[in-house]
Amino acid sequence: MRCRTLKVAASRLAALTFATALATSALVVGSAAGSAGPVNTVDPSRVAGDVGDVVLIGLDGDPIRSGDASTRFLVRLPEGSACPGDSANDQWRVNTFLIPAAQDPLDVLFGSSGPEPPWTSGMYPLFDNSTNLPIVFTMLRRNPIAGSPGVIESVPETGFGVVADNQIPGGDYRLGIACSYFAQTTQFWDTELTMSAAPDVEWSVSVATPAPSTDSESSSQIWIWLLVAGGVAVLGLVVWRRRLSTTRAAYTTTNKPTTKTPTMKNPTMKTMTEESP
């Protein structure tokens, strides 16, 4: 009984500590968001903006273009997507967003609950289906050397169940993944979708985006084109050689020299001439 009480107390203490940390983070970022605009803490040369598209992938591994609040999916980035640095050395973080389509993600500041101000005016993060917690301030794997790109690993399975419960307004939205430096967005990957109002949330992708090709797929396509080009070259060489052979044969036949039959002299006539007086 005593062990159980201690476990409960420890669990409550951990929850309280986590809540305090989130509140502190929200207070700091919220004060920044309440200023005239995003705090410029990044060298402008490192602000890349829109760097690509994301694709929504169903649990069967195929891209999906529509669903409802119960639909679960993965958000796939292009192969090799990375932030300018990692978290341990360079303080970069990965955040998710679901914001009105007219909103520029570069103007978004992130707090512990997602885009600021949280959950108002259609500003939401994506939520982890396994925990129902916002997918925000995700740490990037540590690099051996500071300043190296921080590769973004897979994003947890998500869906729109939580935002449906929070009465998300209907409209056009941008869903995406962002690299942020001290809560400021510097680059992002996104797609647009149209969503109906809660509680009967239904959604569809507004713009068709092809699934990102992997390095193996790109290599396969290159080899296919090389093989096609090689086949065309070989065929052209065979045709050229045949035409050359035909031309040479025709030339030889036309210009073949004629053989003259030598004229035989009559020795008898010569003798008769010599004997005549």
CORRA-V511102 format. One record per backbone hydrogen bond with DSSP energy under -1.0 kcal/mol. NH is the residue of the N-H (numbers start at 1). CO is the residue of the C=O. If there is no record, write none. Layout:
# CORRA-V511102
nh-><NH;NH>
co-><CO;CO>
This chain:
# CORRA-V511102
nh-><5;6;7;8;9;10;11;12;13;14;15;16;17;18;19;20;21;22;23;24;25;26;27;28;29;30;31;32;33;34;35;41;46;47;49;51;55;57;58;61;64;67;69;71;73;74;76;81;83;91;92;93;94;95;96;97;98;99;101;103;107;108;110;111;114;116;119;120;123;124;128;129;132;135;136;138;148;150;152;158;164;165;166;167;168;171;173;174;175;176;177;178;179;180;181;184;185;186;187;188;189;190;191;193;194;195;196;198;201;203;204;205;206;218;219;220;221;222;223;224;225;226;227;228;229;230;231;232;233;234;235;236;237;238;239;240;241;242;243;244;245;246;247;248;249;250;251;252;253;254;255;270;271;272;273;274;275;276>
co-><1;2;3;4;5;6;7;8;9;10;11;12;13;14;15;16;17;18;19;20;21;22;23;24;25;26;27;28;29;30;32;39;43;44;186;188;76;74;62;58;56;203;201;68;158;57;55;78;150;87;86;180;138;178;135;176;124;174;172;100;104;105;183;114;111;109;123;117;120;98;133;157;128;126;134;94;145;83;81;73;160;161;162;164;163;195;193;99;191;97;189;95;187;93;184;181;108;179;179;49;177;52;175;173;204;171;202;168;199;67;194;65;192;214;215;216;217;218;219;220;221;222;223;224;225;226;227;228;229;230;231;232;233;234;235;236;237;238;239;240;241;242;243;244;245;246;247;248;249;250;251;266;267;268;269;270;271;272>
